[in-house]
Amino acid sequence: MTIVSPQPTPTISAWPSPPTGIAVIGCGYWGANYVRLFNELADSRVLAVCDEQPEQLAAVVRHLPDVIATTDVDEVLQVPGVDAVIVVTTATRHYDVARRALEAGKHVLVEKPLTTDTASAEALVAISTEHDLVLLVGHTFLYNAGVRAVKERIKRDDVYYLYAQRTSLGPIRHDVNAAWDLAPHDVSIFGYLLDAQAEWASAVGGRLLSKDREDVVFITLGFPGGVLGHIHVSWADPNKVRQVVVVSSEQRIVFNDLDPLERVRIFEKGVKRVPIADVDPIERAFGDHQLLLRDGDIISPAIRASEPLRNQCGEFLHCVRRGGRPSSDGARGVSVVRTMEAVDRSLALGGAPVQVAGGTTT
Ligand SMILES: NC(=O)c1ccc[n+]([C@@H]2O[C@H](COP(=O)([O-])OP(=O)(O)OC[C@H]3O[C@@H](n4cnc5c(N)ncnc54)[C@H](O)[C@@H]3O)[C@@H](O)[C@H]2O)c1
């Protein structure tokens, strides 16, 4: 006779926890990526989708016939098992939809910009804090391995200035101008690289394609310590560029998101002021400081390939399931909205510098 010894009963923590139930609200061009990713990730399942345009839902349901699809936000918030909501509607609708999701007790990932005015952005942060819910803002570039590599490289540098270009032919939005559509990416990257919020903004723009809103905007931002940032965005430029450049005392670093082979290029060249005591006596000029030129190599560091949006979704799930604060939390989202609001006011004033509300840290 075989004696079967009783197996120890597994503790609850030994069982894999069930996947996080996800609802995606807004199933247009960008929302489709979230539906794909949250279905691919092991720790989540898309249970429901919502879009006020039924034809957008039809495309999702064709691929995922078991998903609940509705045009009604309240209905999707009541679907059993939905723990977290992804808000991918047009920007001017983010606040209303995200607020309703938070008030229904859901963790929220909301696309950038968090909202289109500071008061409502702050209100979302307050609701998420009060109910202890995760609020992640879709500043996707903070999850880009290239941008993270740039931050690592400039850690000990004295940054002089940064500039970014984000131009292409459209896609043209009908609820916000090109600045609100594109510049939040660069404002979030600058804030992340400098660990600071802009103190002032100055912006001029042109309404080339319609009289309703600017489709090309040139923005200058002033950061603590006199660091300058410049951003050029356009929906009317046939040359597609997605580039950020950092110039520091030690080097010039180019992040080119459209170059998969050399996403980051480092020019180990720079100029800095050094005290005269540190300069070789033969090279000394008059005065107590001297400009020291540095001429080194051009390097393309290996950047491990990873999909930034997948990294962002993974971090959101980690915070929902295990706790913690996302890299692009609500506070960072508010900081970007404050800066964009100052950009808007400066545009209306023909480029006059406008103070950015709030503190200087992100
Ligand atoms: N992080 C990034 O790199 C990135 C890239 C592209 C777009 N985005 C952001 O994603 C958002 C969506 O952009 P898109 O290109 O997919 O736009 P889109 O116009 O293609 O899709 C938006 C969808 O939201 C739906 N919608 C609007 N209000 C709604 C509401 N109240 N309830 C339900 N559905 C509603 C619309 O019907 C539409 O189908 C924008 O905020 C945009 O800034 C971010």
The ligand as a MOL file (V3000), in Angstrom:
LIG
                    3D

  0  0  0     0  0            999 V3000
M  V30 BEGIN CTAB
M  V30 COUNTS 44 48 0 0 0
M  V30 BEGIN ATOM
M  V30 1 N 2.3490 59.5240 -25.2770 0
M  V30 2 C 2.3860 59.5790 -26.6000 0
M  V30 3 O 3.4400 59.3960 -27.2150 0
M  V30 4 C 1.1160 59.8800 -27.3610 0
M  V30 5 C 1.0380 59.6450 -28.7360 0
M  V30 6 C -0.1720 59.9160 -29.3790 0
M  V30 7 C -1.2570 60.4100 -28.6760 0
M  V30 8 N -1.1410 60.6290 -27.3370 0 CHG=1
M  V30 9 C -2.2650 61.1510 -26.5540 0
M  V30 10 O -3.3060 60.1820 -26.5680 0
M  V30 11 C -4.5820 60.8230 -26.5790 0
M  V30 12 C -5.3970 60.2850 -27.7470 0
M  V30 13 O -4.7340 60.5440 -28.9540 0
M  V30 14 P -5.1710 59.8130 -30.3090 0
M  V30 15 O -4.1420 60.1580 -31.3150 0
M  V30 16 O -5.4730 58.3870 -30.0500 0 CHG=-1
M  V30 17 O -6.5180 60.5920 -30.6430 0
M  V30 18 P -7.7670 60.0460 -31.4620 0
M  V30 19 O -8.5750 61.2440 -31.8250 0
M  V30 20 O -7.3130 59.1200 -32.5460 0
M  V30 21 O -8.5670 59.1580 -30.3990 0
M  V30 22 C -9.2380 59.7140 -29.3000 0
M  V30 23 C -10.4910 58.8710 -29.0860 0
M  V30 24 O -11.1040 59.2760 -27.8640 0
M  V30 25 C -12.5200 59.1980 -28.0530 0
M  V30 26 N -13.1570 60.0410 -27.0300 0
M  V30 27 C -13.0470 61.3860 -26.8390 0
M  V30 28 N -13.7200 61.7790 -25.7550 0
M  V30 29 C -14.3100 60.6620 -25.2390 0
M  V30 30 C -15.1260 60.4210 -24.1050 0
M  V30 31 N -15.4940 61.4070 -23.2690 0
M  V30 32 N -15.5590 59.1640 -23.8780 0
M  V30 33 C -15.1850 58.1440 -24.6980 0
M  V30 34 N -14.3960 58.3160 -25.7860 0
M  V30 35 C -13.9660 59.5500 -26.0500 0
M  V30 36 C -12.7430 59.6980 -29.4740 0
M  V30 37 O -13.9810 59.2550 -29.9910 0
M  V30 38 C -11.5400 59.0740 -30.1980 0
M  V30 39 O -11.8530 57.8110 -30.7650 0
M  V30 40 C -4.3050 62.3320 -26.6560 0
M  V30 41 O -4.3980 62.8660 -25.3790 0
M  V30 42 C -2.8620 62.4220 -27.1410 0
M  V30 43 O -2.2030 63.5680 -26.6290 0
M  V30 44 C 0.0170 60.3770 -26.6760 0
M  V30 END ATOM
M  V30 BEGIN BOND
M  V30 1 1 1 2
M  V30 2 2 2 3
M  V30 3 1 2 4
M  V30 4 1 4 5
M  V30 5 2 4 44
M  V30 6 2 5 6
M  V30 7 1 6 7
M  V30 8 2 7 8
M  V30 9 1 8 9
M  V30 10 1 8 44
M  V30 11 1 9 10
M  V30 12 1 9 42
M  V30 13 1 10 11
M  V30 14 1 11 12
M  V30 15 1 11 40
M  V30 16 1 12 13
M  V30 17 1 13 14
M  V30 18 2 14 15
M  V30 19 1 14 16
M  V30 20 1 14 17
M  V30 21 1 17 18
M  V30 22 2 18 19
M  V30 23 1 18 20
M  V30 24 1 18 21
M  V30 25 1 21 22
M  V30 26 1 22 23
M  V30 27 1 23 24
M  V30 28 1 23 38
M  V30 29 1 24 25
M  V30 30 1 25 26
M  V30 31 1 25 36
M  V30 32 1 26 27
M  V30 33 1 26 35
M  V30 34 2 27 28
M  V30 35 1 28 29
M  V30 36 1 29 30
M  V30 37 2 29 35
M  V30 38 1 30 31
M  V30 39 2 30 32
M  V30 40 1 32 33
M  V30 41 2 33 34
M  V30 42 1 34 35
M  V30 43 1 36 37
M  V30 44 1 36 38
M  V30 45 1 38 39
M  V30 46 1 40 41
M  V30 47 1 40 42
M  V30 48 1 42 43
M  V30 END BOND
M  V30 END CTAB
M  END
